[in-house]
Amino acid sequence: MNATLSRRRFLAVPAALGAAALLPGDFAVALAEETPRMPDLSDWSKVRGQFQLDPDWMHFASFFIASHPAPVRDAIDGWRRAMDRNPFQVIEQGMFEDEAHNIPLQVRAAIARYLGGGAEDIALTRSTTEGLALVYHGLPLKAGDEVLATTHDHYSHHESIRLATRRAGATMRRVPLFDEAAQASTGSMIERLLAAVKPATRVVGLTWVHSSSGMRLPIREIAAALKQRHPDVLLVVDGVHGLGSTDETVATMGADYFCAGCHKWMFAPRGTGLVWASAQNWARLTPTIPDFSDFESYDAWSHDRAPATPNNAARMSPGGFHAFEHQWAMGAAFGMHERMGRSRVAARIRALNDQLKAGLSGIGKVRIHTPMSGDLSAGLVAFEIDGVKTDDVVKRLLERRIIASSSPYAVSYPRLAPSLINTPEEVDRAIAAVREIAA
Ligand SMILES: Cc1ncc(COP(=O)(O)O)c(C=O)c1O
């Protein structure tokens, strides 16, 4: 593409060097040839076999941060070797040469196959936190505007809103969508949310799967109701614990901005994430960090003018040189999920979590805070043992070689999160361990 070739000439390749003499061949093709093919993932033991998790422990907190499975490790190693051999040419070609060689574009295309929509809808980030911050700071908020969030969102979400509204002179408000997650229904949550929207509300922020309680919000239904009543209110979703655990087409779910890290349920490299939005919604935002992906940003800068085209996803992807071996290996994780099948993955996670909830519900002193319905939950089960503090539950599970976690919220519960790396037998052992601790 001429535009990117000019960028190559201007930005990266010293004029004294002839481009033809530099042509390094196609690094991505060379790499693909030396990278092992996607393994057989037709049963769950084969999927578990892709991870190098310490077998002396039962890992029930893998939603926290991913262990890289073999296809992702191989992809990272391949890019790392290529960059260590020839950093200038590999990164120069992969970032700036032309669209056919552009690796972030290939990564975005692989992500789009999973999310729905097109590669052009996706911005690459390094985490949920970074995506949320970029979206809220990019919104055209002004004094008098309000961002409405819920009391159930993560620190990263609330802080992104607080910092962005403070800068704009706008305000934020948080409302509970339920008193007890386990008792909530789709109708009651929609009613509470709609009742909380005020004339000043410009944006609503929601979290798909709450890491506090394990609640999975029915975003599709909530978004439809919100848009029907308040078509001008924008919906921002923190989707990190739904992406890779739920059978959903993100592009049609109803979020205006969908932010997620990919280093949890997707098993993508640590330090990777995405934001999905439509072209129309990208155009509403102003970037915070200069990008290295959109030729118009560069061309406008080089001619000392403002960008002439609407803002877009590439322009919102933070620029600067990154740990590209991680970002460029994201496609392997999405490819792995594609191979496993979104519905198959979601069904397995649901079955293991149903098993856990059924087992825990039979223990007298245990109170489950996650909805029993798999339609309102995903891969996390938050519970409480009467008379035992959260940290002590986690500690006593650890003594039994079970890695649980405590939710990092004002009211904290122990959490067990059965995922693709667990077996039904491990779930039974976790239930037995909780029974012992409760006894
Ligand atoms: C709901 C939720 N949002 C955001 C985050 C932060 O994720 P990231 O590390 O991708 O920024 C977490 C962390 O676990 C979380 O639970």
PDBQT file of the ligand as one rigid body, heavy atoms in Angstrom, charges set to zero:
ROOT
HETATM    1  C1  LIG A 501     -13.584  -7.376  36.310  1.00  0.00    +0.000 C 
HETATM    2  C2  LIG A 501     -12.142  -7.055  36.090  1.00  0.00    +0.000 A 
HETATM    3  N1  LIG A 501     -11.825  -6.012  35.298  1.00  0.00    +0.000 NA
HETATM    4  C3  LIG A 501     -10.549  -5.667  35.068  1.00  0.00    +0.000 A 
HETATM    5  C4  LIG A 501      -9.505  -6.366  35.621  1.00  0.00    +0.000 A 
HETATM    6  C5  LIG A 501      -8.100  -5.957  35.291  1.00  0.00    +0.000 C 
HETATM    7  O1  LIG A 501      -7.673  -6.721  34.209  1.00  0.00    +0.000 OA
HETATM    8  P1  LIG A 501      -6.343  -6.379  33.391  1.00  0.00    +0.000 P 
HETATM    9  O2  LIG A 501      -5.232  -7.035  34.136  1.00  0.00    +0.000 OA
HETATM   10  O3  LIG A 501      -6.539  -7.019  32.068  1.00  0.00    +0.000 OA
HETATM   11  O4  LIG A 501      -6.214  -4.912  33.337  1.00  0.00    +0.000 OA
HETATM   12  C6  LIG A 501      -9.779  -7.455  36.462  1.00  0.00    +0.000 A 
HETATM   13  C7  LIG A 501      -8.655  -8.211  37.060  1.00  0.00    +0.000 C 
HETATM   14  O5  LIG A 501      -8.694  -9.334  37.391  1.00  0.00    +0.000 OA
HETATM   15  C8  LIG A 501     -11.128  -7.791  36.705  1.00  0.00    +0.000 A 
HETATM   16  O6  LIG A 501     -11.442  -8.808  37.532  1.00  0.00    +0.000 OA
ENDROOT
TORSDOF 0
